[in-house]
Amino acid sequence: MTGQEEPATAEELMRSRFAAFKSADAAWLLRTWHPSTRPDDLDLGDNPRWRGLQIVDVVDGGADGRSGVVEFRATYLQDDGELGILHERSRFVREGGRWYYVDGDLFG
């Protein structure tokens, strides 16, 4: 994701992070993870084959916002070839003009 413009909204950041998971771009994921919750490193060696992203709900997180929530469903192929779904309600904050992923609550 090098050379990419900074996402202007929480939803744009969510979409860029999905693309980063899909391409195993750990550098972008760590760069856009808030320092208060960011892991020291990120091993994407067993990263599933991500297929699609559906945004379910967005609360705040606009270009002038300070925080936002994005609920999404991401589909992936499991080892057995079956389709899996990751459903999360993610929290984002904007600091210094940049959006960061903070954490999220998983469903089911």
C-alpha distance (Angstrom), angle and dihedral (degrees) to the residues before:
residue distance angle dihedral
M1 . . .
T2 3.78 . .
G3 3.79 113.7 .
Q4 3.79 91.8 22.4
E5 3.78 119.1 138.4
E6 3.77 116.3 -110.3
P7 3.81 111.0 -92.9
A8 3.82 109.7 -103.6
T9 3.81 96.0 -151.6
A10 3.79 139.2 31.4
E11 3.81 89.7 -110.1
E12 3.81 91.6 53.0
L13 3.79 89.2 51.5
M14 3.82 90.3 49.4
R15 3.80 90.2 52.5
S16 3.82 92.3 47.5
R17 3.80 90.8 49.5
F18 3.80 90.9 51.5
A19 3.82 88.9 52.1
A20 3.81 88.5 49.0
F21 3.81 92.0 51.6
K22 3.81 88.9 48.1
S23 3.82 92.0 53.0
A24 3.85 94.1 36.3
D25 3.82 92.1 -118.6
A26 3.81 98.7 164.2
A27 3.82 92.2 170.0
W28 3.83 92.5 62.5
L29 3.80 92.1 44.0
L30 3.81 92.3 52.3
R31 3.83 92.5 43.3
T32 3.81 91.5 54.0
W33 3.83 95.3 43.2
H34 3.79 114.8 99.1
P35 3.83 111.2 -108.9
S36 3.83 91.2 -126.5
T37 3.82 92.3 65.1
R38 3.82 104.0 17.9
P39 3.81 116.6 121.5
D40 3.80 119.0 -127.5
D41 3.78 90.6 -114.5
L42 3.77 139.0 -2.5
D43 3.80 123.6 -137.4
L44 3.79 110.9 -158.8
G45 3.81 94.0 174.4
D46 3.79 92.6 116.5
N47 3.81 94.0 37.5
P48 3.83 109.8 148.7
R49 3.79 122.0 -123.7
W50 3.80 99.5 -91.9
R51 3.80 113.8 -149.4
G52 3.80 113.6 174.6
L53 3.78 146.5 -4.0
Q54 3.80 127.4 -140.9
I55 3.80 119.2 -172.5
V56 3.81 107.1 -144.4
D57 3.81 101.9 178.7
V58 3.80 139.8 -4.9
V59 3.80 123.7 -161.4
D60 3.80 116.5 -171.6
G61 3.81 114.6 -45.1
G62 3.80 96.0 129.3
A63 3.79 126.3 154.5
D64 3.83 91.1 -85.3
G65 3.81 96.3 36.7
R66 3.78 128.6 111.4
S67 3.80 98.0 -152.8
G68 3.75 139.4 12.3
V69 3.77 146.1 172.7
V70 3.79 126.1 -134.9
E71 3.79 120.6 -171.7
F72 3.79 114.4 -161.7
R73 3.78 145.8 165.6
A74 3.79 116.9 -141.9
T75 3.79 119.7 -168.5
Y76 3.79 125.0 -149.3
L77 3.79 139.8 169.4
Q78 3.78 114.8 -105.6
D79 3.80 122.8 -143.5
D80 3.81 90.0 -97.9
G81 3.82 90.8 54.4
E82 3.79 93.8 -107.0
L83 3.78 120.4 131.5
G84 3.81 115.8 -106.2
I85 3.79 128.3 -165.2
L86 3.79 128.8 -147.5
H87 3.82 109.1 -161.5
E88 3.80 115.3 -171.6
R89 3.79 139.8 162.2
S90 3.82 103.3 -146.6
R91 3.79 129.4 -161.7
F92 3.80 122.3 -143.2
V93 3.80 135.2 -175.7
R94 3.79 131.8 -165.4
E95 3.80 116.8 -138.8
G96 3.77 127.9 166.4
G97 3.80 89.7 1.8
R98 3.82 93.2 -57.6
W99 3.79 131.1 105.8
Y100 3.80 119.6 -130.2
Y101 3.79 133.3 -170.3
V102 3.82 108.9 -123.6
D103 3.81 106.8 177.2
G104 3.76 142.7 -59.2
D105 3.78 147.0 -141.0
L106 3.80 117.0 -119.6
F107 3.80 122.3 -141.2
G108 3.79 124.8 -144.7
